[in-house]
Amino acid sequence: MATPTAKARIKGGSFLIEQRKPEEIFTPEDLTDQHRLIAQTAEEFMAREIIPRAREIEEKNLPLLRELLQKAAEIGLPATDIPQKYGGLELDKISSLIVAEKMARNGSWTVTIGAQAGIGILPIAFFGTEEQKAKYVAKLATAEWIGAYALSEATSASDALNCKTHAAPSADGKSYILNGSKMWITNGGIADVFTVFAKVDGEKFTAFIVERGFPGVSPGAEEHKMGIRGSSTTPLNFENAVVPVENVLGEVGKGHLIAFNILNVGRLKLGAGCVGGAKYMLAEALKWAREREAFGKKIADFGLIKEKLGEMVALAYAAESISYRTAGMIDQLLEGVDLGSASAGEQILAALREYAVECSILKVVGTEMLDWVTDEAVQIFGGYGFSSDYEVERTFRDQRVNRIFEGTNEINRLLITDMLMKRSMKGELGLIPAAQKLLGDVLSMPSEAEAGDEEELADVAALVEGAKKVALLVAGGAVQKYLQQLGEEQEVVGVLSNLVMEVYAMESALLRTRKKIGKTSYKACRREADATRVYAYEAADRMEIEARRALARIAEGDALRAQLAILRRLLRRTPPDLIGLKRQVADRALEMGHYPFA
């Protein structure tokens, strides 16, 4: 059987220092007939079961949520990642992303099924003993039981390892006695089984499988939230709660391996869900713009509206490209792995760890993209967008929590740079040598990102290479100045992560478009090329501003002026007519009435 190590062809984070070929990445255009059937099934379920009951869901009808989860389970929607031997579908990560994307039209439902399919089931499916899997996973896969994940606490939300909930062995050695409280437990009011994290003897961070019916376990009252109001969110309290020793999940003291690796799955699916949400918001905005009249014509004909619509498409295109590229690399690493084997969980998690940087990028880019798209959709609706009679109002509220879920975007920004630096320090990724070599290469660089064949997107390719060097320039300067203290300069770390994210998004969109051009023609992919240029050139603008901010912190005087000169050279570009490109992309979307690609 192949192992993840044997299948690893692309190192996580290597996009900063290596060039990829279009054929090396997975794109939405590569979906198989099976993938498209899964998408159709998920869409039909949403149209049949969820959308007609959106009002009931919003009113926090908890019995309805259980009923809907069980209906979704009848067609396997919460069990795409689960081995068949435990009642799952045992599908690839691309399929999981498709389901996450299609479930995204209703925020409360998205959170409910997402928690069941991810953090509700996967900790036990990946880390449980055979006995634990046999007892719990099949019932969770069918939604006979509902699962939840209890990590956060009132005083240690992002700082999860600093939890106060503690566990002590019972006098007879047969149980652990848990005391403490957890907060913001998704599905807390309907869950039958919880993955709970507590410190054994006050210091060994450990995961436990806790049933609702265990003595001393009591969910608290439902939270009243700004958004995702229809989902269940409660505290979870433990007062001398009795948990059998056989319900320790993984090893005592190794709970962090479960907590943080499961979050990588969540970030991957959340990013994909945001792509689905953006497509839906775009469709609503397009429909409204084509129907709404002002000053004697449709508002879709106004330039400022087209600019918003074109920008929506370009941002969604880049995020979608990241989503499928990342999932495709994970699937490639898992090719040949027997998902029903005892070692499958560790192999899956090894693949997710390899691409943890990319998962965090997708989470941040996806959630911030959806935030912008939804905000502009409300603006296109005008006063109607502020009315609860229209779904854009609910979506605006619902999506706000995404930047907090699965590690706040600030935490993920710190993680992106930290993970890259640690890999480089260990010699697993040659970022530091590449940064050191950069200055010697400056004089041989192209003077502008415009030479070459337009149909091959040579200008964008040159811009991407320059963007990679900008990230290395700032990283090299930051490491040289701060060394091991770089983590204390959070603003600089945040800039580094912003640069890294823009590089990955730019390159993902470019590779996707080039791959499609190679299979068809530039003429057939003209609008995809337009969207790619819009994203790349505007990303370069953002990168230049961010890099200047960081360099001014890192250097001063002649050294700063020299680095700013290098920055200008690396990102020197003659911008295309971005206004015209956005109009053309918007016109294509208006003509189709929905997201115009894939």
C-alpha positions in Angstrom: 0.0 0.0 0.0 1.3 3.4 -0.9 2.0 5.8 2.0 1.6 9.6 2.1 5.4 10.0 2.1 5.8 7.9 -1.0 3.1 9.9 -2.8 4.3 13.3 -1.8 5.2 15.1 -5.0 4.6 18.7 -3.9 5.8 19.9 -0.5 3.4 22.1 1.4 4.5 25.8 1.2 6.8 25.1 -1.7 4.8 27.4 -4.0 6.9 30.3 -2.7 10.2 28.9 -4.1 9.1 26.5 -6.9 7.3 26.8 -10.2 4.4 24.6 -10.8 3.0 23.4 -14.1 -0.7 23.7 -14.9 -1.0 19.9 -15.3 0.2 19.4 -11.7 -2.8 21.0 -10.1 -6.5 20.0 -9.8 -9.1 22.6 -10.9 -12.9 22.7 -10.9 -12.7 21.9 -14.7 -11.2 18.5 -13.8 -14.3 17.3 -11.9 -15.4 13.8 -12.9 -18.9 12.7 -13.7 -19.1 11.2 -10.1 -18.1 14.6 -8.7 -20.8 16.3 -10.7 -23.4 13.8 -9.6 -22.5 14.5 -6.0 -22.9 18.2 -6.6 -26.3 17.7 -8.2 -27.4 15.5 -5.4 -26.4 18.1 -2.8 -28.0 20.9 -4.7 -31.3 19.0 -5.0 -31.2 18.3 -1.3 -30.8 22.0 -0.5 -33.6 23.0 -2.9 -36.0 20.3 -1.6 -35.3 20.2 2.1 -33.5 23.3 3.3 -34.5 26.4 1.3 -38.3 25.9 1.8 -37.7 25.6 5.5 -35.3 28.5 6.0 -37.7 30.4 8.2 -38.3 27.4 10.5 -34.5 26.8 10.7 -33.9 30.5 11.6 -36.3 30.1 14.5 -34.0 27.5 16.0 -36.3 24.5 15.6 -34.0 21.9 17.1 -36.2 18.8 16.3 -36.2 20.0 12.7 -32.4 20.2 12.7 -32.2 16.6 13.8 -34.7 15.5 11.2 -32.8 17.3 8.5 -29.5 15.8 9.5 -31.0 12.4 9.3 -32.4 13.1 5.9 -29.0 14.3 4.7 -27.4 11.2 6.2 -29.8 9.0 4.1 -27.9 10.2 1.0 -24.5 10.3 2.7 -23.9 14.0 2.9 -22.4 14.1 6.4 -20.3 10.9 5.8 -18.2 11.6 2.7 -14.9 11.3 4.7 -16.0 8.1 6.6 -14.8 4.6 5.6 -17.5 2.4 4.2 -17.0 -0.2 7.0 -18.4 2.5 9.4 -21.3 3.5 7.3 -19.6 6.2 5.3 -19.1 6.9 1.6 -15.3 6.9 1.7 -14.9 9.6 -0.9 -12.0 11.9 -1.8 -11.4 15.3 -0.4 -12.7 16.9 -3.6 -16.1 15.3 -3.0 -16.1 16.6 0.6 -15.4 20.1 -0.7 -18.2 19.9 -3.2 -20.7 19.0 -0.5 -19.3 21.8 1.7 -19.7 24.3 -1.1 -23.3 23.2 -2.0 -24.5 23.2 1.6 -23.4 26.9 2.0 -26.6 28.6 0.9 -28.1 28.7 4.4 -25.6 29.6 7.1 -27.4 27.9 10.0 -27.7 24.7 8.1 -24.2 24.9 6.9 -22.9 25.1 10.4 -25.1 22.3 11.6 -24.2 19.8 9.0 -20.6 21.0 8.8 -20.1 20.3 12.5 -21.7 16.9 12.2 -19.6 15.9 9.2 -16.4 17.4 10.5 -15.6 18.0 14.1 -18.5 15.9 15.2 -17.4 12.6 13.5 -13.8 13.0 12.4 -11.9 13.0 15.8 -13.3 9.6 16.6 -13.0 8.3 13.0 -9.4 9.4 12.8 -8.1 8.8 16.3 -10.5 6.3 17.9 -9.8 2.7 18.7 -11.6 0.1 16.7 -14.0 -0.4 19.6 -14.7 3.4 19.8 -15.2 3.6 16.0 -17.5 0.6 16.0 -19.6 2.1 18.9 -19.8 5.7 17.7 -18.9 6.4 14.1 -21.6 4.4 12.4 -24.3 6.1 14.5 -22.8 9.5 13.8 -22.6 8.8 10.1 -26.3 8.0 9.9 -27.1 10.9 12.3 -28.8 8.5 14.6 -26.5 10.3 17.0 -25.4 13.9 16.7 -21.8 14.9 17.4 -20.2 18.0 18.7 -16.7 19.3 19.6 -15.9 21.0 22.9 -12.6 22.8 22.8 -13.1 26.5 23.5 -13.6 28.0 26.9 -14.7 31.4 28.1 -11.1 32.4 29.1 -9.1 30.4 26.5 -10.8 30.5 23.1 -7.9 30.9 20.7 -5.4 29.8 23.4 -7.0 26.3 23.6 -4.1 24.6 25.4 -4.6 27.0 28.3 -8.0 25.3 29.1 -9.2 25.1 32.7 -11.4 22.0 32.4 -9.6 19.3 34.2 -9.9 15.5 34.6 -8.7 13.3 37.5 -8.6 9.5 37.7 -11.3 8.1 39.9 -10.4 6.2 43.1 -11.1 2.8 41.4 -9.2 3.7 38.3 -12.1 2.9 36.0 -13.1 6.5 35.2 -12.0 10.1 34.8 -13.8 12.8 36.7 -14.3 15.9 34.6 -15.0 19.4 36.0 -15.2 22.7 34.1 -17.1 24.3 31.3 -16.8 24.7 27.6 -18.3 27.5 25.4 -19.8 28.0 22.0 -20.4 24.4 21.3 -22.0 24.0 17.8 -24.9 21.5 17.9 -24.5 21.6 21.7 -28.3 21.6 22.2 -28.9 18.5 20.1 -25.7 16.5 20.4 -25.5 13.0 21.9 -21.7 12.7 21.8 -19.0 15.3 22.4 -15.3 15.3 21.8 -14.1 17.1 25.0 -10.6 18.4 25.8 -9.4 18.6 29.4 -6.2 18.5 31.3 -5.5 15.3 33.2 -4.0 16.1 36.6 -4.0 19.7 35.6 -1.4 19.5 32.9 -1.8 16.6 30.4 -4.0 18.0 27.6 -6.3 15.1 26.6 -9.3 14.3 24.5 -12.3 12.3 25.8 -15.5 10.9 24.1 -18.3 12.1 26.4 -21.9 11.1 26.0 -24.7 13.4 26.9 -26.1 10.9 29.3 -23.0 10.5 31.4 -23.5 11.6 35.0 -22.5 15.2 35.6 -22.8 16.3 31.9 -25.2 19.2 31.2 -25.5 21.4 28.2 -26.4 25.0 29.0 -29.0 27.4 27.6 -28.9 28.2 23.9 -26.9 31.3 22.9 -28.6 34.2 21.1 -26.4 35.1 18.2 -26.0 37.9 15.7 -26.0 35.3 12.8 -26.4 31.6 12.2 -29.4 32.0 14.6 -31.0 28.7 13.6 -28.0 26.6 14.6 -27.7 25.3 18.1 -24.9 26.8 20.2 -24.6 26.2 23.9 -22.1 25.9 26.8 -21.3 22.5 28.1 -20.8 22.0 31.8 -19.1 19.2 33.8 -19.7 18.8 37.5 -17.9 15.6 38.6 -18.8 14.1 35.3 -17.9 10.4 35.1 -16.2 9.3 31.9 -15.0 5.7 31.5 -11.3 5.3 30.9 -12.0 3.5 27.7 -13.4 6.8 26.4 -10.0 8.5 26.3 -9.5 9.5 22.7 -6.0 9.0 21.5 -3.3 9.1 24.2 -3.4 10.9 27.5 -1.4 14.1 27.1 -1.6 14.1 23.3 -4.9 15.9 22.9 -3.2 18.7 21.0 -2.6 16.3 18.0 -6.4 15.8 17.7 -7.4 19.4 18.4 -5.1 21.1 15.9 -5.2 18.5 13.1 -9.0 18.4 13.1 -8.9 22.2 12.7 -7.0 21.7 9.4 -10.0 19.7 8.1 -12.3 22.4 9.3 -10.3 25.2 7.6 -10.3 23.3 4.3 -14.1 22.8 4.3 -14.9 26.3 5.6 -12.9 27.8 2.8 -14.8 25.7 0.3 -18.1 26.6 1.9 -17.3 30.3 1.6 -16.7 29.8 -2.2 -20.2 28.3 -2.4 -21.7 31.2 -0.3 -20.0 33.7 -2.6 -21.4 32.0 -5.7 -24.9 32.2 -4.2 -24.6 35.8 -3.2 -23.3 36.6 -6.7 -26.3 34.9 -8.3 -28.7 36.9 -6.0 -26.9 40.2 -6.9 -27.0 39.4 -10.6 -30.7 38.6 -10.5 -31.5 41.8 -8.6 -29.3 44.0 -10.9 -31.0 42.6 -14.0 -34.5 43.3 -12.6 -34.1 46.5 -10.6 -34.6 49.8 -12.4 -33.4 53.2 -11.5 -33.2 56.4 -13.6 -35.0 54.7 -16.4 -32.7 51.6 -16.9 -31.6 48.4 -15.2 -29.0 49.0 -12.6 -27.0 46.2 -14.2 -26.1 48.7 -16.9 -24.5 51.1 -14.4 -20.7 51.0 -14.4 -20.3 51.1 -10.6 -22.6 48.1 -10.3 -20.7 46.2 -13.0 -17.4 47.0 -11.2 -18.8 45.3 -8.1 -20.0 42.3 -10.0 -16.8 41.9 -11.9 -14.8 42.1 -8.7 -17.0 39.5 -7.0 -16.3 37.1 -9.9 -12.6 37.6 -9.8 -12.3 37.2 -6.0 -14.5 34.0 -6.1 -12.4 32.6 -9.0 -9.2 33.0 -7.1 -10.6 31.5 -3.9 -12.2 28.6 -5.9 -8.9 27.9 -7.5 -7.1 27.7 -4.2 -9.8 25.4 -2.8 -9.6 22.8 -5.5 -5.8 23.1 -5.9 -5.4 22.4 -2.1 -7.8 19.5 -2.0 -6.2 18.0 -5.1 -2.8 18.0 -3.5 -4.2 16.3 -0.4 -5.9 13.6 -2.5 -2.7 13.0 -4.5 -0.9 12.4 -1.2 -3.6 9.9 -0.2 -3.7 8.1 -3.4 -3.5 4.3 -2.7 -4.3 4.6 1.0 -6.8 2.1 2.3 -9.2 4.5 4.1 -10.7 1.5 6.1 -7.3 0.5 7.5 -6.3 1.0 11.1 -3.5 3.4 10.0 -5.7 5.5 7.6 -6.5 8.2 10.2 -2.8 9.0 10.8 -2.1 9.0 7.0 -5.0 11.4 6.4 -3.8 13.7 9.1 -0.2 13.5 7.8 -1.5 14.8 4.4 -3.4 17.6 6.1 -0.4 18.5 8.2 1.7 18.7 5.0 -0.7 21.3 3.6 -1.7 23.0 6.8 -0.3 26.3 5.4 -2.5 26.0 2.4 -5.6 25.1 4.5 -5.0 28.2 6.6 -4.6 30.3 3.5 -7.9 29.0 2.1 -9.7 29.7 5.4 -8.5 33.3 5.5 -8.9 34.1 1.8 -12.3 32.3 1.6 -13.8 34.0 4.6 -12.6 37.5 3.8 -13.7 37.1 0.1 -17.2 36.1 1.2 -17.3 39.0 3.6 -16.6 41.4 0.8 -18.9 39.7 -1.7 -21.8 39.7 0.8 -21.3 43.3 1.8 -21.3 44.4 -1.8 -24.4 42.3 -2.5 -26.2 44.2 0.3 -25.0 47.4 -1.3 -26.4 46.4 -4.7 -29.7 45.6 -3.1 -29.7 49.0 -1.5 -32.3 49.5 1.2 -33.9 46.1 0.4 -30.6 44.5 1.3 -31.1 45.7 4.9 -34.5 44.1 5.1 -35.0 40.6 6.5 -37.4 39.9 3.6 -34.3 39.2 1.5 -31.8 36.5 2.0 -28.8 38.8 1.6 -29.6 40.3 5.0 -29.5 36.9 6.7 -26.4 35.9 4.8 -24.6 39.2 5.8 -25.2 38.3 9.4 -24.5 34.6 9.0 -21.1 34.9 7.3 -19.6 37.2 9.9 -18.7 34.4 12.2 -16.6 32.7 9.6 -13.6 34.9 10.3 -13.8 33.7 13.9 -14.5 30.0 13.3 -11.6 27.4 13.0 -9.1 29.8 14.5 -9.6 33.5 14.0 -8.1 35.0 10.9 -5.5 36.7 13.1 -4.5 33.4 14.6 -4.3 31.8 11.1 -2.1 34.7 9.9 0.3 34.0 12.8 0.2 30.3 12.0 0.9 30.7 8.2 4.2 32.5 8.8 5.1 30.4 11.9 4.7 27.1 10.0 6.7 28.3 7.0 9.5 29.5 9.2 9.6 26.3 11.3 9.8 24.2 8.2 12.6 26.3 6.8 14.5 26.2 10.0 14.3 22.4 10.0 15.6 22.2 6.4 12.2 20.9 5.1 11.6 24.0 3.0 14.3 26.2 1.5 12.8 29.6 2.2 15.7 31.1 4.0 18.3 30.2 1.4 16.0 31.5 -1.3 15.6 34.8 0.5 19.4 35.1 1.0 19.9 34.4 -2.7 17.4 37.0 -3.8 19.6 40.1 -3.7 22.1 38.5 -6.0 19.3 37.9 -8.6 17.8 41.3 -8.6 19.8 42.7 -11.5 18.9 39.8 -13.8 15.1 40.2 -13.2 12.8 41.4 -16.0 12.2 45.1 -15.8 8.4 44.8 -16.2 5.7 42.2 -15.9 4.5 42.7 -19.5 6.8 40.9 -21.9 5.7 37.7 -23.7 2.6 36.2 -25.2 -0.7 37.6 -24.0 -2.5 34.4 -24.7 -0.1 32.6 -22.4 -0.8 35.2 -19.7 3.0 35.9 -19.6 2.4 39.2 -17.9 0.6 37.6 -15.0 3.2 34.8 -14.8 6.0 37.4 -14.5 4.0 39.3 -11.9 3.5 36.1 -9.9 7.3 35.4 -9.9 7.9 39.0 -8.8 5.3 38.6 -6.1 7.1 35.5 -4.8 10.4 37.4 -4.6 8.6 40.2 -2.7 7.5 37.7 -0.1 11.0 36.4 0.2 12.5 39.9 0.3 10.3 40.9 3.3 10.7 37.5 5.0 14.5 37.7 4.6 14.7 41.1 6.1 12.4 40.2 9.0 14.3 37.1 9.9 17.6 38.9 9.6 16.5 41.7 12.0 14.3 39.8 14.5 15.7 36.2 14.4 13.9 34.2 17.0 11.9 37.2 18.2 10.0 37.5 15.0 6.9 36.1 16.6 6.8 39.2 18.9 6.4 41.4 15.8 2.8 40.3 15.0 2.2 43.2 12.6 5.2 42.1 10.5 4.1 38.5 10.7 0.7 39.5 9.5 2.1 41.3 6.5 4.3 38.3 5.7 1.2 36.1 5.7 -0.8 38.5 3.6 2.0 38.4 1.0 2.1 34.6 1.1 -1.6 34.4 0.7 -1.7 36.7 -2.3 1.1 34.7 -4.0 -0.8 31.4 -3.6 -4.1 32.9 -4.8 -2.5 34.6 -7.8 -0.6 31.5 -8.9 -3.6 29.2 -8.3 -5.8 31.4 -10.6 -3.0 31.6 -13.2 -2.3 27.8 -13.3 -6.0 27.1 -13.5 -6.6 29.4 -16.4 -3.5 28.2 -18.2 -4.6 24.6 -17.8 -7.9 25.4 -19.4 -6.3 27.3 -22.2 -4.1 24.3 -22.9 -7.2 22.1 -23.2 -9.3 24.5 -25.3 -8.0 27.9 -26.5 -7.3 31.4 -25.3 -10.5 32.6 -27.0 -12.6 30.1 -25.2 -11.1 31.1 -21.9 -11.0 34.9 -22.5 -13.2 35.8 -19.5 -11.2 33.4 -17.2 -8.1 35.2 -18.3 -9.7 38.6 -17.6 -10.7 37.5 -14.1 -7.1 36.2 -13.5 -5.6 39.5 -14.6 -8.0 41.5 -12.4 -7.1 39.5 -9.4 -3.3 39.4 -10.1 -2.9 43.1 -10.8 -5.0 44.2 -7.8 -3.2 41.7 -5.6 0.1 43.3 -6.7 -1.3 46.7 -5.6 -2.1 45.2 -2.2 1.2 43.5 -1.9 3.1 46.7 -2.7 1.3 48.6 0.1 1.8 45.8 2.6 5.4 45.2 1.8 6.2 48.9 2.1 4.6 48.9 5.6 6.7 46.0 6.7 10.0 47.2 5.2 9.6 50.6 7.0 9.5 48.6 10.2 12.4 46.4 9.3 14.8 48.9 7.9 15.6 52.7 7.8 17.7 55.2 5.9 19.7 54.0 2.9 18.9 50.3 3.7 15.2 51.1 3.5 15.5 53.1 0.3 17.5 50.2 -1.3 14.8 47.7 -0.3 12.0 49.9 -1.6 13.8 50.2 -4.9 14.0 46.4 -5.1 10.3 46.2 -4.2 9.4 48.6 -7.0 11.5 46.6 -9.5 10.0 43.3 -8.5 6.4 44.6 -8.9 7.0 47.0 -11.8 4.1 46.7 -14.1 2.0 48.5 -16.6 -1.6 47.8 -15.5 -4.2 46.6 -18.0 -7.6 48.3 -18.3 -9.0 46.8 -15.1 -12.2 48.8 -15.5 -12.8 47.3 -18.9 -11.8 43.8 -17.8 -14.3 43.9 -14.9 -17.0 45.1 -17.2 -16.4 42.1 -19.5 -16.4 39.6 -16.6 -19.6 41.2 -15.2 -21.3 41.1 -18.6 -20.5 37.4 -18.9 -22.0 36.7 -15.4 -25.0 38.9 -16.2 -25.6 37.0 -19.4 -25.5 33.6 -17.6 -27.2 34.8 -14.5 -24.8 33.1 -12.1 -21.1 32.5 -11.4 -19.8 32.1 -15.0 -17.0 29.5 -14.6 -16.7 25.7 -14.1 
